[in-house]
Structures are given as C-alpha cells and as structure tokens.
Amino acid sequence: MRSRYTAYVFRNVAYLQETWEASTRPKVIDFSREKIEWLRLEITEIKKGKVKDGKGLVAFKAYYCQDDEECIMNEISRFTKINGRWFYLDGIIKSMGKVELQTNQGKNAQCSCGSGKKFKRCCGA
C-alpha cells in the first residue's frame, strides 16, 4: 500500500500498472489533468495480508492539497497475492473532501473526517 501511495506521489504510472491485478487494471492512468499534491498517508486498519494469506484489506486516509485546500480521502483497498506477490485489486472510497477544522466540541467528539474515531485519536493526534 505504501509503495503504491508513493507511486501516486511521483506519478509513476508504470509501477501502478505493474502492481494492479490484471482483471481490474485500467488501460490508461492519466495524471495530465490532475492538480493534486499528495501530503501524507495514514494506514488505519489492516486485515489479513500476512505471509500465509492470499488476500488482504487495507483501510487508509490519504491527505492531499487541491486548490490550496487540504483534503482527505478515506478508502478501503483490497489486495490479492499471486505467485507470492501482492497486487491491488480494487477499492471503495468511503469519503473524500475538504478537511474540516475541529470546532470546540470537546476532546471526546467524533472526528469530522468520517473515520468513526474520537478526534483526539484521529486527526487531532
């Protein structure tokens, strides 16, 4: 997951294609119109994906800047292992949009990014 995020940061189309499972791989990845600057990646959950597993699930938050505003994308990605190598299968974007500054709602308020966690344990950490 981290290597694919880095490939997005550097717009490395060849690596993204190479690590995408063939049945779901797009024919073209075009960054020419993209005006996004990726800022950071936060892995929030991993299920399976161990040495003996054939499948894995990674939930993450990817922070980015677009039109001078900090935004966040929450996604759950599925991976599959083929011949000992992991490939991205597909993903579900749970939410995407501008990062809202937390107002004075108390330290135990739910985080506005949509993670379901308390603000102090999520974006406020």
CORSUL-V255545 format. One record per helix or strand of 3 or more residues. SS is the DSSP state (A for helix, B for strand). FROM is the first residue (numbers start at 1). LEN is the number of residues. If there is no record, write none. Layout:
SS,FROM,LEN + SS,FROM,LEN
This chain:
A,2,8 + A,13,6 + B,36,13 + B,55,12 + B,69,14 + B,85,14 + A,119,3
